[in-house]
């Protein structure tokens, strides 16, 4: 087993970090991402700022960093890059 993987899992194994806290943190990040995306899309007067906010929040919530980066790249090329 890789040493970095073993040391990264230690706080969860010994109960130092509650897994529920990490889930709550993921939900908070998704809400913040959705809010700022909505504000940006609304200020740029896009057709559907709620759709963009929901898609970005959902990507952030379900797919974490990789999904968020893919969704942000799509948002950047479709909306921001004008």
Phi, psi and omega in degrees: 000139179293139183294322181293326177292318181295318181287332178288330181274348183301314180300325179286324182291323183265006176077018180286330177238124179284127179301330176297328178295320179293323176295318177296319178297322178296319178294319179297317178298319179296319179294317179295317178298315179298317181298310182291327175295318178299314180298318180292315181293325178291320180291334177272359177057049175284167182292326186218078179294329179293324178295315178297316180296317179295318180294317180292319179294318180295318178296320179293321182287313187274323188251001180055222191294317183295313178296321178297317181294322177294314180295322178294322178297318177296315179299319180296313184286333181271318189252306191287324190286006181300000000 
